[in-house]
């Protein structure tokens, strides 16, 4: 499921480039167009091909034809004759307008010329961070085994972008991913989590005056004592900086530190990329070979596992 979502995101980014190429903004019916193009790509195109961008453009033209074939002009490669004719004003469903051309004048856009590449890279990621530096990694082809390269870095403390590849300064896809990374930096929040399982479902103790019932609130601080209902342990509360929209995706069960099980996943887990809800994880922890094995809960946040397989539906804490 994760792989399909990744491919659809890649197709959508290429579709945005196709819109730009014909001189329009994002249409109001973009979702409808994306669904059509994506299904057409899955059915007819080679997803490993380096010409995927051209296939996306052809699928968009196909969609336009199905909506208003009378006024559709199919652009040809630059090596072929480009015959505009008397086109007039062309409107292809709600929100999708293609500029009109009169007479035999040469259009001001190149249309769907496969020689014009809107995006240099087929995939760009902005989810790797090390010592306060966010790395923008890019791949030029569709091969999952190929090596990516760093095209830019962002210093989280200063928000300074340093380009390692000058093409990223004008590449639409790269600029979108850099903007997304900067937005994530701007929208962070501090969260107390469990020192043992990393859950944000943590509690701390307060005191009340026995005579006045006045609650005496402690001063929250990093490393204070607390309790975690998820792993059901008395733990330390650890203060972490997270993205503003960070959410718990689910749970895994892994070996306790300094035990023979350390570094292993529970035998009942299907794979290291599988994520379970809390009930499933607790059932695994109960299976500990009569106490001979030591397992612990591990909270998985969105983005922790690349292309995860969700082994449940609904609330991860059910």
Number of C-alpha atoms within 10 A of each C-alpha: 9 12 12 11 11 13 16 19 15 19 23 20 19 25 24 20 22 25 20 16 19 16 15 15 13 14 16 12 12 16 11 11 18 21 13 15 25 21 13 18 19 13 10 10 16 12 16 11 13 14 14 20 23 19 22 24 23 20 23 21 19 17 19 20 16 11 13 13 13 10 16 18 18 15 17 15 14 14 8 8 9 17 15 17 13 12 16 12 12 17 17 17 13 10 14 18 17 17 15 13 17 13 11 12 11 13 14 10 12 18 22 24 16 17 11 13 16 20 21 17 21 19 21 21 16 21 13 10 14 7 7 11 16 22 23 26 21 21 19 16 19 18 13 10 7 10 11 17 15 16 20 21 20 22 17 18 9 8 16 12 17 14 15 14 11 11 14 20 15 12 16 20 22 25 13 13 17 24 13 13 21 19 14 16 19 13 12 14 13 12 16 22 23 28 21 19 20 22 24 21 15 22 17 16 11 10 11 11 9 8 6 7 9 10 11 11 11 11 8 12 11 13 14 16 17 18 19 23 13 21 22 10 15 17 21 20 27 20 18 14 10 15 16 15 10 14 13 18 20 24 26 26 27 23 20 17 12 9 11 12 16 14 12 13 17 23 12 13 18 12 13 15 14 17 25 23 21 23 14 20 24 18 12 20 21 11 16 14 9 7 9 9 15 19 23 22 23 21 27 20 15 14 13 13 14 10 15 18 17 17 13 15 9 7 11 19 16 11
